[in-house]
Amino acid sequence: MNAYKRKLDVENGHVELSHGSGGRAMAQLISGLFHQAFGNEWLARCNDQSAFDVMAGRMVMTTDGYVVSPLFFPGGNIGSLAVHGTINDIAMSGARPLYLSASFIIEEGFRLSDLKVIAESMGAVAHGAGVYIIAGDTKVVERGKADGLFISMAGIGHIADGLALSADRARAGDRVLLSGSLGDHGVAIMSKRQNVAFQTEIVSDSAALHNLVAAMVTAGGGGIRVMRDPTRGGLAAALNEIAHQSNVGFHLQESTIPVKPAVAAICELLGLEPIHVANEGKLVAIVAPDAADAVLAAMKAHPLGSDAADIGEAVADEHHFVQMTTGFGGRRIVDWLWGEQLPRIC
């Protein structure tokens, strides 16, 4: 009995199989670590679910899994990434994120101090975004059965009446707006994973985009056709998916696509193109031409969109190609399948 009553040794302890057994050790981990990090009125009730009021209008729901390696990287960790990513998936519909749930699969032997840092970063990010982690689950697996820690998230948001963003709504003549520089997150992960040191450290762009989206919706309203956060597969994958769903093509101007010099140099060294590299704090929006200037101005006025740019247009194209005009006046097809050769980095 006394063994279960001793204080959780976060500084020196490790996750044990008993922490996932449903007994006192698990209750101690949840109350002494996760509730401390996420604490809110819903979790305090200690139920297996959380009830909340539903607003008038439509609700949006999303779910995603996070298996990033390494777990800690310049600019964040798997926990902050999971919260940002889930918030952004909700925000891409134009919705305001409200509530999140988090499920943890933890490998036996995982350091409690690392788990505490990850959980606290999740709580801090959620609090800063004005959302609440109101439900969760913890499972512990034997050594060698997981890569340290996996996190699954689900999120719910509220979308205003009259707003309908969808990947099948792009039309020829629409403008392609990008919120900022490409490749920061993917390069930060790859450099850390490969233990490659560069003169300039690249920091992940991981961020919650819902306030930027709200400013865009205020400025452009129904003129915004669709938004995507170009994560795995990068901008190339996002635009190819939209092209096929909307039965259009895209023409991009390479010179207008913002990429930081250090990221461009590292991508060239590694034989990659920034357009294929993952991002976690950027979005691409397809916007009707008569609303594009207003939406772009709203993006530039927001800290997360200060480097926003109009990078091209949607065109009538039965082949649904995404093509990019290079600095030499040529044009090449941006193949979305190419990105599948990249290692999983988000």
N, C-alpha and C positions, 0 to 999 in steps of 0.2 A: 504493500500500500504506500509506504513512504517514498518508494522509487517513483511513483506516479505523481507525488505531490511536490517533488523538488522542482525548482524553477527551471524553465527551458534554457539550456545552455546554448544560446544563439552564437556566442563568440567562438566556442570550441567544438560544439556538437555537430553531428551529422544526422541526416534523415535515416531512420531505421524502418524496417518493415512494419513495426508496430504502429508507426505514425499513419499508416494507411489501413489499419485493421478495424477501425470503427470503435475502438475502445478509448480508454482514458488518455493514452498517449496521443491519439489522433485529436481528441478534443483539446488537449493541451496545445498542440501545434496550431490548430485553427484559432483558438482564442488568444493564444500568446503571440502569434505572428500575423496571421492573415487578418483577424479582426482589428488588431492594432494598426495595420497598414491601411485597411479599407474602411475602417469604422464608420458606420452610419446607422440610422434608425431601423433600416430593414434587416441588416445583418444582426443587429443587437437582439432581434427576436429569436434567433437561432432555429428557424424553421428550415425545412427542406426546400422551401420555395419562398418567393416574396410576392405579395400582392401590392398593386399600385393602381392609382386612378387612371382612367383612359380619357384622353381629350377628344373633343369632337373633331371629326375629319378622318384622315387615313393614317395608319401606322405602318412603319417600315421595319423589317427585321432582317438581320444578316448573321452569318456565322463563319468562322474561319479558324484554321489551325496554324500554330507557329512552331517551327522546328529549326530556327536559325542556328547556325554554327559559325563562329563562336557565340556563346551566350552573351558576352559583353563585348562591345565594340565602341569605337570613338563616336560619341554622340548619343549613346543609349545602350539598352540591353533588351533581351527578349521580352521582358515585362512591359517596358515603355512602348516597344514596337507593337506588342499585341493590342494594347489599348489604343494607340494611335491608328493602327490598321483597321480596327473594328469601327472606331468613330468615323474614319474616312469612308469606309464602305457605306455607312448609313448616309453620310453627308453627300455622297455622289448622286443621291436621288433628290437632293435639295432639302432633305429632312433635317430637323434638329435632333441630335442624339440625346437620349434621356437615361437609359439604364443599360448596364452590361452584366453579363455573367462570365465567370472564369472557371475553367476546369484544368487542374494540374495533374500531370503524370510525371512523377518524380522518381529518379533512380535511387535505389538504396545507396547510402554513402554520400549523397549530395550534401555539401556544406550548408549548415543552417544559416551561417552568416551571409552566404551568397543568396540564399533563398530570401532572407530578410531584405537585402538590398533590392532584389528584383521586385518583391511585393511592395516595398515602400515606394519604389519608382512608379509602379502601377497606380498606387493610391494617389501619389502626387500629381501624376498626369491626369487622372480622372478628375480629381478635385479642381485642377487648373482649367479643365475643359467644361466644368459644370455638369458632369455626369456622375452616376453612382454605380459602383459594383455591388449589386444587391443579392447575388446568389453565386454559389460556387460548389466545387467538388474537388476532393484530393484523393489520388490513388498513388500508391508506392509500389514499384516493381523491383524485382531482384536485380542485383548488379549485372551489367551487361545487357539488360533488356530494354534500355532506353539511353539516349545520348544526353544524360544529365537531367534534362528537363524539357518537357513538351507542354505547351499551353494551348487550350482551345477556348475561344471566346464566342459569345453571342451578344448581339446588341439590338436594342429597340429604339426607334425614334418616331417623331411625329412630323408629318408633311402637311403643308398648308393646302387647302382646297384650291383647285385650279392649276396646280403645278404638276406637270407630268413629264419628267425627264426619262428618256428611254433610248437604248442603243439602236432602235429601228427608226428614229425620227430625223436623222441627218439628211439634208437635201443638197443637191448641187448648188453651188454658190455660197454655202455656209462657210464661215471663217473658222480656222483652227487656232485656238488660243491656248498657250502653254504658260503655266504660272511661274516658271523659273527654270534654273539650270538643271540639266540632266546628269544622272550618273553618280551623284554624291554618295548615296546610300550603298549602292552595289560595290563601288570602288572601296569604300571604307570597310565593308565586310570582307572583300577579297584580299585586301592588303593585310588585314588582321589575321585572316585564316591562314594565309601563306607566310605570315611573319615577315612581310616585306616592308622595309623602312624607306620612306621617301623624305625628301628634304622638307616638303610641306605636308603636314598631316591632313588627310581628308576626313571630314566629320560627316556622319550620316545626316541627311536632311529630315529625318523622322519628325513629324509634327502632326498635330490635329488640325484639319483643314476646315472644320465646320463654320468657323467665323468668317473665313475668306469666302466660303460658299454663300453664306447669308448675305454678305455685301454684294456678291455677284447677282444673286437672285433679286435683291432690291433694285439693282441697276438695270437688269435685263429681263427679269420676269420670264414670260413665256417665250422670249426670244432665244433662251438657252435650250438647245435641243437635247443634249446629253453631256454628262461629265464622267470622266473616269480618272482614277488614280493609277498611273502607269507603274505598277509594282513589278511582279515577276514577268520577264519578257520585255519590260520597258515600254517606251512610247510606241515602238514598232508593233508590239503585240496588241496594245490597246487600240491603236488606229486600224489595224487589220481586222480585229473583231468587229469594230463599229462599221467598217466598210462592208463586210459581209452581211451584217444584220440589217443595214440600211440600203443595201444594193447601190452603193456609190463607190467612188474611188477618192483618193486624196493626193493632191500635189503639194509637196512641202518645199520650202526654200531653205537649203542647208545653212546658208549664211545668217539666217534669222533665228536659228535654234540656239538658245543660250547654253553654253557649256563652260565651266570654269577652266582656265588654262591648265591647272594642275591635273584636273580630271581628264582633260583631253590628252595630256602628255602620258598619263598612266595607261589610259585605254590604248593609245598607240603602241606603247611598250608591250602591253599584254595581248595585242592583236584583236582588240575589241572595238566596237562602235558604241558611243554613248547612247544612241537611240535604242539599243538593245538591252541596256543595263537597268537594273531595278532602281526605283525611287520609292521613298516612303513619306515624302512631304511635298509632293507636287501633284498637280492635276492638269488634265487636258480637257478643254470644253469646246464643243462644236456649237457655234452660235450663228443665228440668222444674221445676214449682212447688215440689216438696219439697226441691230442691237449691239453689234460687235464693238464699236468704239466706246460706247457707254460701259459695257462689261469690262473691257480692257482697262479703262480708266479706273474703275472700281478695284480691279485686281492690283494695279500699280500703286494705289493709295493704301493698300494693306501691307503690313510687314512681310507676310508670307507670299506676296505677289509682286514685290517691288521690281523684280527682274522679268515680269511677265512680258510675253511677246506674241504678236500675230505671226504664225509661222507657215501659213498656207491656207488652202481652201479645199472644200469638197467638190468633186466633179462628177459628171455623168460618166460612168465606166462600167460596162457590163462584166468586165473581168475583176472588178473590185480591187484593183491594184493600189498600193500606196507607193507613190513615186517621189523621189527627192532630187531636185535640181542642185547639182554640185557647184562649187565655186568656179569651175571651168566651163560652165554653161551646158554640161552634159546632164543626163537624167538616168537614174538607176532605180530599179524596183527594190523596195524595202521588204524583204521576205520575212513574214512572221515565223516561219518554221525554223529559221536560222537561230532564233533565240532559244529554242529547245535544247541546243547543244551546250548552253551555259549551265554551270552548276547551280543548284538551288541556293538562292541567297536571300530569300525573304520569307 
